[in-house]
């Protein structure tokens, strides 16, 4: 799943520099369509393009990715919490069945 928040951060940074999509695309040597696609979150840039974007935005990967990494962390935590809860319910059920055999 492509996280649209990365594209949103890229757009915010571009706008903070006062650049249109056209100006930014020309600055880094890509098409306006490519900038639009990334900003909408329809595509995530590969390494080479990501470096171009970050350099063009005069920012670091950290500044762009902090929100994304927070989302990933929260998703993983939610998954493990849910899995742990299911696992504990299964253990409880097995344990109660075992006790009933005594």
Phi and psi restraints in degrees (value plus and minus 20) as a CYANA .aco file:
   2 UNK   PHI    -108.2   -68.2
   2 UNK   PSI     107.0   147.0
   3 UNK   PHI    -105.7   -65.7
   3 UNK   PSI      99.2   139.2
   4 UNK   PHI     -89.6   -49.6
   4 UNK   PSI     -35.2     4.8
   5 UNK   PHI     -88.1   -48.1
   5 UNK   PSI     -49.6    -9.6
   6 UNK   PHI     -84.2   -44.2
   6 UNK   PSI     -67.0   -27.0
   7 UNK   PHI     -80.2   -40.2
   7 UNK   PSI     -58.9   -18.9
   8 UNK   PHI     -83.7   -43.7
   8 UNK   PSI     -61.8   -21.8
   9 UNK   PHI     -85.2   -45.2
   9 UNK   PSI     -59.0   -19.0
  10 UNK   PHI     -82.9   -42.9
  10 UNK   PSI     -64.3   -24.3
  11 UNK   PHI     -82.3   -42.3
  11 UNK   PSI     -65.4   -25.4
  12 UNK   PHI     -79.2   -39.2
  12 UNK   PSI     -62.8   -22.8
  13 UNK   PHI     -87.4   -47.4
  13 UNK   PSI     -60.3   -20.3
  14 UNK   PHI     -81.5   -41.5
  14 UNK   PSI     -65.5   -25.5
  15 UNK   PHI     -85.9   -45.9
  15 UNK   PSI     -54.4   -14.4
  16 UNK   PHI     -83.7   -43.7
  16 UNK   PSI     -48.7    -8.7
  17 UNK   PHI    -102.5   -62.5
  17 UNK   PSI     -25.2    14.8
  18 UNK   PHI      55.8    95.8
  18 UNK   PSI       6.6    46.6
  19 UNK   PHI    -124.3   -84.3
  19 UNK   PSI     120.9   160.9
  20 UNK   PHI    -100.6   -60.6
  20 UNK   PSI     149.2   189.2
  21 UNK   PHI     -80.6   -40.6
  21 UNK   PSI     -59.7   -19.7
  22 UNK   PHI     -83.3   -43.3
  22 UNK   PSI     -66.2   -26.2
  23 UNK   PHI     -83.8   -43.8
  23 UNK   PSI     -61.8   -21.8
  24 UNK   PHI     -87.3   -47.3
  24 UNK   PSI     -62.6   -22.6
  25 UNK   PHI     -80.1   -40.1
  25 UNK   PSI     -64.4   -24.4
  26 UNK   PHI     -85.0   -45.0
  26 UNK   PSI     -59.8   -19.8
  27 UNK   PHI     -79.6   -39.6
  27 UNK   PSI     -59.6   -19.6
  28 UNK   PHI    -124.7   -84.7
  28 UNK   PSI     -21.2    18.8
  29 UNK   PHI      60.3   100.3
  29 UNK   PSI      17.4    57.4
  30 UNK   PHI    -147.8  -107.8
  30 UNK   PSI     157.6   197.6
  31 UNK   PHI    -106.5   -66.5
  31 UNK   PSI     137.2   177.2
  32 UNK   PHI     -81.9   -41.9
  32 UNK   PSI     -56.9   -16.9
  33 UNK   PHI     -80.5   -40.5
  33 UNK   PSI     -59.3   -19.3
  34 UNK   PHI     -83.5   -43.5
  34 UNK   PSI     -65.3   -25.3
  35 UNK   PHI     -79.9   -39.9
  35 UNK   PSI     -65.2   -25.2
  36 UNK   PHI     -80.5   -40.5
  36 UNK   PSI     -64.7   -24.7
  37 UNK   PHI     -81.3   -41.3
  37 UNK   PSI     -63.3   -23.3
  38 UNK   PHI     -87.4   -47.4
  38 UNK   PSI     -66.1   -26.1
  39 UNK   PHI     -84.4   -44.4
  39 UNK   PSI     -51.4   -11.4
  40 UNK   PHI     -98.3   -58.3
  40 UNK   PSI     -31.6     8.4
  41 UNK   PHI      61.8   101.8
  41 UNK   PSI      -6.0    34.0
  42 UNK   PHI     -99.5   -59.5
  42 UNK   PSI     -35.7     4.3
  43 UNK   PHI    -169.4  -129.4
  43 UNK   PSI     127.5   167.5
  44 UNK   PHI    -131.4   -91.4
  44 UNK   PSI     110.9   150.9
  45 UNK   PHI     -87.6   -47.6
  45 UNK   PSI     120.7   160.7
  46 UNK   PHI     -91.4   -51.4
  46 UNK   PSI     149.9   189.9
  47 UNK   PHI     -70.0   -30.0
  47 UNK   PSI     -71.0   -31.0
  48 UNK   PHI     -81.3   -41.3
  48 UNK   PSI     -63.6   -23.6
  49 UNK   PHI     -90.7   -50.7
  49 UNK   PSI     -55.7   -15.7
  50 UNK   PHI     -82.1   -42.1
  50 UNK   PSI     -60.9   -20.9
  51 UNK   PHI     -83.2   -43.2
  51 UNK   PSI     -63.2   -23.2
  52 UNK   PHI     -78.8   -38.8
  52 UNK   PSI     -66.7   -26.7
  53 UNK   PHI     -80.4   -40.4
  53 UNK   PSI     -69.3   -29.3
  54 UNK   PHI     -82.7   -42.7
  54 UNK   PSI     -63.2   -23.2
  55 UNK   PHI     -84.0   -44.0
  55 UNK   PSI     -62.3   -22.3
  56 UNK   PHI     -85.0   -45.0
  56 UNK   PSI     -51.4   -11.4
  57 UNK   PHI    -105.4   -65.4
  57 UNK   PSI     -27.4    12.6
  58 UNK   PHI      36.5    76.5
  58 UNK   PSI      26.2    66.2
  59 UNK   PHI    -162.3  -122.3
  59 UNK   PSI     154.9   194.9
  60 UNK   PHI    -122.8   -82.8
  60 UNK   PSI     143.6   183.6
  61 UNK   PHI     -83.5   -43.5
  61 UNK   PSI     -53.9   -13.9
  62 UNK   PHI     -78.2   -38.2
  62 UNK   PSI     -65.0   -25.0
  63 UNK   PHI     -83.0   -43.0
  63 UNK   PSI     -55.2   -15.2
  64 UNK   PHI    -101.5   -61.5
  64 UNK   PSI     -56.1   -16.1
  65 UNK   PHI    -113.9   -73.9
  65 UNK   PSI     -30.2     9.8
  66 UNK   PHI     -74.8   -34.8
  66 UNK   PSI     -66.8   -26.8
  67 UNK   PHI     -84.4   -44.4
  67 UNK   PSI     -59.8   -19.8
  68 UNK   PHI     -84.5   -44.5
  68 UNK   PSI     -66.0   -26.0
  69 UNK   PHI     -84.4   -44.4
  69 UNK   PSI     -55.5   -15.5
  70 UNK   PHI     -83.1   -43.1
  70 UNK   PSI     -61.6   -21.6
  71 UNK   PHI     -84.0   -44.0
  71 UNK   PSI     -64.0   -24.0
  72 UNK   PHI     -81.3   -41.3
  72 UNK   PSI     -65.7   -25.7
  73 UNK   PHI     -78.7   -38.7
  73 UNK   PSI     -66.7   -26.7
  74 UNK   PHI     -83.7   -43.7
  74 UNK   PSI     -57.6   -17.6
  75 UNK   PHI     -85.3   -45.3
  75 UNK   PSI     -64.1   -24.1
  76 UNK   PHI     -83.9   -43.9
  76 UNK   PSI     -64.3   -24.3
  77 UNK   PHI     -80.6   -40.6
  77 UNK   PSI     -63.2   -23.2
  78 UNK   PHI     -80.3   -40.3
  78 UNK   PSI     -64.4   -24.4
  79 UNK   PHI     -79.4   -39.4
  79 UNK   PSI     -68.4   -28.4
  80 UNK   PHI     -87.7   -47.7
  80 UNK   PSI     -57.5   -17.5
  81 UNK   PHI     -81.9   -41.9
  81 UNK   PSI     -65.3   -25.3
  82 UNK   PHI     -84.0   -44.0
  82 UNK   PSI     -63.9   -23.9
  83 UNK   PHI     -84.3   -44.3
  83 UNK   PSI     -61.9   -21.9
  84 UNK   PHI     -83.4   -43.4
  84 UNK   PSI     -62.2   -22.2
  85 UNK   PHI     -81.3   -41.3
  85 UNK   PSI     -65.4   -25.4
  86 UNK   PHI     -82.7   -42.7
  86 UNK   PSI     -63.0   -23.0
  87 UNK   PHI     -82.0   -42.0
  87 UNK   PSI     -63.6   -23.6
  88 UNK   PHI     -84.9   -44.9
  88 UNK   PSI     -58.1   -18.1
  89 UNK   PHI     -84.3   -44.3
  89 UNK   PSI     -59.1   -19.1
  90 UNK   PHI     -85.0   -45.0
  90 UNK   PSI     -65.7   -25.7
  91 UNK   PHI     -81.1   -41.1
  91 UNK   PSI     -63.4   -23.4
  92 UNK   PHI     -80.2   -40.2
  92 UNK   PSI     -65.4   -25.4
  93 UNK   PHI     -81.4   -41.4
  93 UNK   PSI     -66.3   -26.3
  94 UNK   PHI     -82.6   -42.6
  94 UNK   PSI     -63.6   -23.6
  95 UNK   PHI     -82.2   -42.2
  95 UNK   PSI     -63.5   -23.5
  96 UNK   PHI     -85.4   -45.4
  96 UNK   PSI     -58.1   -18.1
  97 UNK   PHI     -85.2   -45.2
  97 UNK   PSI     -60.7   -20.7
  98 UNK   PHI     -82.2   -42.2
  98 UNK   PSI     -62.8   -22.8
  99 UNK   PHI     -84.1   -44.1
  99 UNK   PSI     -56.8   -16.8
 100 UNK   PHI     -87.7   -47.7
 100 UNK   PSI     -39.6     0.4
 101 UNK   PHI     -97.1   -57.1
 101 UNK   PSI     -35.5     4.5
